[in-house]
Amino acid sequence: MKQCKIEGCELKVHGLKLCNLHYKRFKKYGDPHTSNANIRKYPTLKYRFIGSFIKKSDKECWPWIEAVSHGYGAMCWEGKRYSSSRYSYEHYIGPISKGMNVCHACDNPLCVNPNHLFLGTHKDNMDDKIYKKRHNHGNTHGMNKINSSIVSIIRLKIESGITGRAIAREYGLTESCISKIKNFKLWAV
């Protein structure tokens, strides 16, 4: 078995007389001794953050241009994961109390402009989403079996005296669902 030409490495040769690890380092960095751990584009987390978005005017969104996780900007530094909007809030405005979320007034999850960020509880964030009609509801909800025109027909059938059980069977719904439609607890429009 041929061994890697790097002194002290006893791994099997992959290419260019280097083991797989040193070969990948050579291809990526031009030097088999260099690893990602000792090459750093930014000297500190602050510079890492500042180099990862496009700063525009104070009124415009500052879009995050690096990694995204679940639709939000994300970055890693020394093995720790950071949310870009939370880091922006802490960097420009101040500390975040436990249990608080950083919410976006601009409704752009990739924005890190501190003028567009505010603190709120999870409930505040959900209420804001509902108030701005950004939640899936009615015809836009992915789990709905019916649409608003069918709801209108169901209400007409209820008014005409057809039982909830018969309507539920016809549309593949539960009697409870028909009752909620009747009482405007579902499909309130």
N, C-alpha and C positions, 0 to 999 in steps of 0.2 A: 504494500500500500504506500502510495506517495503521500508525503506530508506537506502541509502548507509551508511556503518559504519564509513566512514571518517567524522570527525567532521566538521560541516559547510556545508556538501554536502547534498542536499535535493533531489537528483535524485533517481529514481526507481532502485532497486537492479537488477543486471544482473546475477552475479555469485560470489561465495565466499563472499556473503553479501556486494558486491561492485557494484557501478553503472558501466555502460558500459565503461565510460572514465577511471575510476580508475582500473577497471578489465584489460583493455588493457595495461595500464601502468605497472600493476603488472606482466602480462604475458611477456611483452617486456623487462622490466628493473629489475624485481624482487622486485619492490617497488612501491606501488600505488601512492606515493607522487612525484615520479620522472617523469619528462617529457623530451622530446627531447630537449627542450629549455635549460635545465640546465645540460645536458650531452653533452660534446663536445669532440670529438676524438682529435681535434687539437686546440691549444690555439690561433692561429692567421691564417689569410688567407694565409700567406706565407707558413706556415707548412702544411696547408690543400692542397695547390698546390704541394709542394715538395713530399708529401706522396701519390700522385695520379698518378705517372708515374714511369716507369722503366728507370733509368738513365744508359746509356751504354757509349761507347766511344764517343768522340766529332764528329766522322764521321758517326756514326750510328743513326738511328731514336730513339727517346725516346718515346715509345708508352704510350699514355694516357690509364689508366686502370679503370677509374671511369666512371661516367655518360657520355652519348653521346647524342647530340641533332643535328639532321639533318646531321649526319655523322661526326660531329666535337666534340672534347672534351668539356665538360661543367661542371661547378661547381657552387654551390650556397653558399653564405656566408651572414649571417644576412639578409636574405630576398632579396639579390641582386644576379643576375645571371651574371656569368663571362664566357667568352670563354677561354678555356685553352691555345690556341695558342696566343691570344691577351695578356693574362696575362703573359705568358712566355716571349713574346717580351718586354713588359713593365718592367718585373722583371729583365731580363738579359741585355737588350740593352738600353731601354729608352722609353720616351713617344711617343705616336702615334698621329700624327696630325689628325685633324678632316677631315673626308672624305677618309681616307686611310684604306686599307685592309691589313691584315697580310696574306701574300701568302707563300706557301710551295714550296721550290725548290725541295724537295724530292717527291712531289705529294702524300704525305701520310697525310690525314686530321687529323689523330690522333697523329701526331708527334708534340712534344713540344720542340725539340732541337733548341735552338736559332741560331745555325749555319745553320739550314735549313730554317729559316724564313727570309722574307724580306718584306719591305713595298711596296705597289703599289696601284694604283687606281683600281676601278672595271674593267675598260677597260684594264689595264695592266694584270690583272688576267685572263680575258677572252682571250686576245691575247696569253698569255702564254699557256692556255689550248688548244687553236687552234693550236699553233705552235707544241705542244707536241702530238697532235692528241688524246687528252683525251675527246673530245666532241663527242656527238652522231651525226653521219653524215652518209650519204649513206645507206648501208645495215644495219648498226647498229642503225639507228634512229628508235625509236619506233612508229612514226607516218607515216612512209613511206608506200606507197601503191604498190610500185614497187621496183625492185632491179637492180643492175648494168647490168645484162644480158638483162633485158627488156629495159633498157635505150639504150643499143647498138642496139637492134632491132628497137626501136622507131627512132633512128637517121638514120638507114638504110632505113626505110620506108619514112622518110622525104626526104632523098636524091633521093629516087625512084619516088618522086612526089606525094605521098599520102598527102592529106590535113591534116592540124593540127586538124581540127574539127573531121574528121573521126577517126584519131588516138586517140584523146581525148575520143571520144565515146567508142571506142573499149576497152580502158584501164580504163575507169571510172575516167578520169582526166579532168582538164579544158584546154581550148585552150591556156590560159596564161601559164600554166605549161608546155605544149608541146613546146611553143615558148621559154621558159627559158631553157628547155633541149636542144633545137636546138642551142641556142646561148651560151651554156655552162655556163649559170648563175645558173642552178641547175645541179647537177650531173656533175660537171666540169671534172671529171676523164674520 
